[in-house]
Amino acid sequence: MSETKLERVGAFHFQLHGEMTFTHARSLLLQSESLFANLPDVEIDLMRVEKADSAGLALMLEWLARAAERDARVIFTEVPEIIHSVARLCQIESLLTGHIAQSSSG
């Protein structure tokens, strides 16, 4: 397993590597605070996520809430199916509506 980190790959584009799990969610949130500060738009590519759970979904929702507080926008790409499944199970898919870009591979 590789190191879990949030990496800047463009002016507003970030890529998450590793796990979106209870073990790593807090660390990822802390990393994102300085990376996302003052950005009007943020795109987070989740293609390199190796493992995710409900904490990963909670992290995504926290990013959306914090962005809304500063009138910013967050778009997620390549969202793992487990995140979609947990959102459906919890009946909160609508909270992600408009924040997930269509996959280029599907």
Backbone as numpy.savetxt, mean C-alpha at the origin, in Angstrom:
# Nx Ny Nz CAx CAy CAz Cx Cy Cz
13.72 -15.20 2.19 12.88 -14.02 2.19 13.76 -12.78 2.19
13.36 -11.80 1.41 14.14 -10.57 1.32 13.73 -9.58 2.42
14.51 -8.54 2.54 14.24 -7.48 3.51 12.93 -6.76 3.15
12.13 -6.44 4.15 10.91 -5.69 3.91 11.24 -4.21 3.95
10.91 -3.51 2.86 11.20 -2.08 2.79 10.33 -1.41 1.75
10.23 -0.12 1.90 9.52 0.73 0.95 10.58 1.54 0.24
10.66 1.39 -1.08 11.72 2.02 -1.85 11.14 3.04 -2.84
11.75 4.21 -2.89 11.37 5.23 -3.86 11.99 4.87 -5.21
11.16 4.79 -6.25 11.66 4.45 -7.58 11.33 5.54 -8.60
10.74 6.62 -8.14 10.41 7.75 -8.99 9.95 8.90 -8.11
9.63 10.02 -8.71 9.24 11.20 -7.93 8.07 10.91 -6.99
7.08 10.19 -7.49 5.88 9.88 -6.70 5.62 8.38 -6.65
6.55 7.59 -7.13 6.36 6.16 -7.28 7.24 5.40 -6.29
6.60 4.47 -5.57 7.28 3.67 -4.56 7.00 2.20 -4.81
7.91 1.36 -4.36 7.74 -0.07 -4.50 7.96 -0.71 -3.13
7.02 -1.57 -2.75 7.14 -2.27 -1.48 7.73 -3.64 -1.74
8.78 -3.97 -1.01 9.46 -5.27 -1.12 9.27 -6.02 0.19
8.95 -7.31 0.11 8.89 -8.13 1.31 7.48 -8.43 1.77
7.22 -8.21 3.05 5.96 -8.62 3.66 5.11 -7.44 4.13
3.81 -7.55 3.87 2.82 -6.61 4.42 2.05 -7.41 5.49
2.70 -7.60 6.64 2.14 -8.45 7.70 2.19 -7.72 9.04
1.58 -8.36 10.04 1.61 -7.78 11.39 3.04 -7.48 11.82
3.96 -8.33 11.45 5.36 -8.17 11.84 5.98 -6.90 11.27
5.56 -6.49 10.07 6.22 -5.39 9.37 5.38 -4.14 9.17
4.10 -4.18 9.46 3.22 -3.04 9.15 3.67 -1.75 9.83
4.00 -1.80 11.10 4.40 -0.59 11.82 5.69 0.00 11.24
6.65 -0.85 10.96 7.90 -0.39 10.37 7.66 0.26 9.00
6.80 -0.33 8.19 6.48 0.25 6.88 5.78 1.59 7.02
4.88 1.69 8.01 4.20 2.97 8.24 5.20 4.04 8.64
6.13 3.70 9.51 7.15 4.66 9.93 8.04 5.06 8.75
8.42 4.10 7.91 9.22 4.43 6.72 8.47 5.40 5.81
7.18 5.17 5.66 6.39 5.97 4.73 6.19 7.41 5.19
6.25 7.66 6.49 5.99 9.01 6.98 6.91 10.04 6.35
8.19 9.77 6.32 9.12 10.74 5.72 9.10 10.66 4.20
8.91 9.47 3.66 8.90 9.32 2.20 7.71 10.02 1.54
6.54 9.96 2.18 5.33 10.50 1.59 5.04 11.95 1.97
5.79 12.47 2.94 5.53 13.83 3.44 5.52 14.84 2.29
4.48 15.64 2.25 4.33 16.75 1.30 4.17 16.33 -0.16
3.96 15.04 -0.44 3.72 14.63 -1.82 2.22 14.71 -2.13
1.85 15.31 -3.25 0.44 15.42 -3.60 -0.14 14.09 -4.09
0.68 13.26 -4.68 0.26 11.97 -5.20 1.33 10.94 -4.87
0.88 9.73 -4.58 1.79 8.63 -4.29 1.25 7.39 -4.99
2.12 6.71 -5.71 1.76 5.42 -6.30 2.63 4.36 -5.64
1.97 3.33 -5.11 2.68 2.27 -4.41 2.49 0.96 -5.16
3.58 0.44 -5.68 3.59 -0.82 -6.42 3.80 -1.95 -5.43
2.86 -2.90 -5.42 2.93 -4.01 -4.47 3.34 -5.33 -5.15
3.89 -5.24 -6.36 4.25 -6.43 -7.12 5.26 -7.31 -6.39
6.13 -6.71 -5.60 7.18 -7.49 -4.94 6.83 -7.88 -3.49
5.55 -7.78 -3.16 5.10 -8.24 -1.84 5.10 -9.76 -1.86
5.81 -10.35 -0.90 5.94 -11.80 -0.82 4.87 -12.44 0.05
4.35 -11.68 1.00 3.36 -12.21 1.94 2.55 -11.04 2.47
1.24 -11.25 2.65 0.38 -10.19 3.17 -0.70 -10.81 4.05
-1.22 -10.01 4.97 -2.34 -10.43 5.81 -3.21 -9.21 6.09
-4.11 -9.31 7.04 -5.03 -8.21 7.32 -4.30 -6.94 7.75
-3.13 -7.07 8.34 -2.35 -5.89 8.71 -1.89 -5.14 7.46
-1.66 -5.85 6.38 -1.31 -5.21 5.11 -2.46 -4.36 4.60
-3.67 -4.90 4.71 -4.85 -4.13 4.32 -5.00 -2.92 5.23
-4.82 -3.10 6.52 -4.91 -1.98 7.46 -3.87 -0.90 7.15
-2.69 -1.32 6.76 -1.64 -0.38 6.38 -2.07 0.44 5.16
-2.64 -0.22 4.18 -3.13 0.49 2.99 -4.19 1.52 3.37
-5.11 1.14 4.25 -6.17 2.05 4.68 -5.59 3.23 5.47
-4.56 2.97 6.26 -3.91 4.05 7.00 -3.23 5.03 6.04
-2.58 4.50 5.01 -1.97 5.37 4.01 -3.03 6.24 3.33
-4.18 5.65 3.03 -5.27 6.42 2.41 -5.78 7.51 3.36
-5.95 7.17 4.63 -6.45 8.14 5.61 -5.47 9.30 5.79
-4.21 8.98 5.91 -3.20 10.04 6.09 -3.09 10.92 4.85
-3.22 10.33 3.68 -3.19 11.11 2.44 -4.40 12.05 2.38
-5.56 11.55 2.77 -6.77 12.37 2.75 -6.64 13.57 3.68
-5.96 13.39 4.80 -5.75 14.49 5.74 -4.96 15.64 5.14
-4.10 15.33 4.16 -3.30 16.38 3.55 -3.72 16.64 2.10
-4.95 16.20 1.75 -5.49 16.37 0.40 -4.59 15.77 -0.67
-4.01 14.64 -0.37 -3.16 13.93 -1.31 -3.91 12.69 -1.82
-3.33 12.03 -2.79 -3.97 10.87 -3.40 -2.99 9.71 -3.41
-3.50 8.50 -3.12 -2.69 7.29 -3.15 -3.31 6.32 -4.14
-2.47 5.76 -4.99 -2.89 4.72 -5.93 -2.01 3.50 -5.67
-2.65 2.33 -5.62 -1.94 1.08 -5.44 -1.95 0.31 -6.76
-0.83 -0.31 -7.09 -0.77 -1.17 -8.27 -0.31 -2.55 -7.86
-0.70 -3.54 -8.64 -0.30 -4.94 -8.43 -0.63 -5.40 -7.01
-1.86 -5.13 -6.57 -2.31 -5.50 -5.22 -2.46 -7.02 -5.13
-1.84 -7.64 -4.12 -1.95 -9.10 -3.96 -3.39 -9.55 -3.77
-3.71 -10.71 -4.30 -5.07 -11.24 -4.21 -5.51 -11.40 -2.75
-4.60 -11.73 -1.84 -4.98 -11.89 -0.44 -5.55 -10.59 0.14
-5.04 -9.46 -0.31 -5.56 -8.17 0.16 -7.00 -8.00 -0.33
-7.24 -8.33 -1.59 -8.61 -8.26 -2.13 -9.52 -9.20 -1.35
-9.05 -10.40 -1.06 -9.85 -11.39 -0.34 -10.21 -10.92 1.07
-9.24 -10.37 1.78 -9.50 -9.88 3.14 -10.48 -8.70 3.09
-10.32 -7.82 2.12 -11.23 -6.67 1.98 -12.66 -7.15 1.71
-12.80 -8.17 0.85 -14.13 -8.73 0.58 -14.71 -9.37 1.84
-13.90 -10.15 2.54 -14.34 -10.82 3.76 -14.83 -9.82 4.81
-14.11 -8.71 4.93 -14.45 -7.67 5.90 -15.50 -6.69 5.37
-15.91 -6.88 4.13 -16.90 -6.03 3.46 -16.47 -4.57 3.44
-15.20 -4.34 3.11 -14.69 -2.97 3.02 -14.03 -2.69 1.68
-14.36 -3.49 0.67 -13.79 -3.27 -0.67 -14.04 -1.85 -1.16
-15.19 -1.29 -0.79 -15.54 0.05 -1.27 -14.54 1.11 -0.80
-13.86 0.87 0.32 -12.87 1.83 0.80 -11.66 1.92 -0.12
-11.44 0.88 -0.91 -10.32 0.86 -1.84 -10.70 1.33 -3.24
-12.00 1.46 -3.48 -12.48 1.87 -4.80 -11.85 3.20 -5.22
-11.31 3.20 -6.42 -10.66 4.40 -6.94 -9.21 4.55 -6.54
-8.71 3.60 -5.75 -7.33 3.69 -5.28 -6.47 2.53 -5.78
-7.08 1.65 -6.57 -6.33 0.52 -7.13 -6.33 0.64 -8.64
-5.13 0.74 -9.20 -4.98 0.81 -10.65 -5.12 -0.59 -11.23
-5.68 -0.67 -12.41 -5.81 -1.97 -13.08 -4.43 -2.52 -13.39
-4.30 -3.80 -13.19 -3.02 -4.47 -13.45 -2.72 -4.44 -14.94
-1.46 -4.17 -15.26 -1.04 -4.17 -16.66 -0.95 -5.59 -17.20
-0.86 -6.57 -16.29 -0.74 -7.96 -16.72 -2.08 -8.67 -16.81
-3.15 -8.03 -16.37 -4.42 -8.73 -16.37 -5.45 -7.89 -16.91
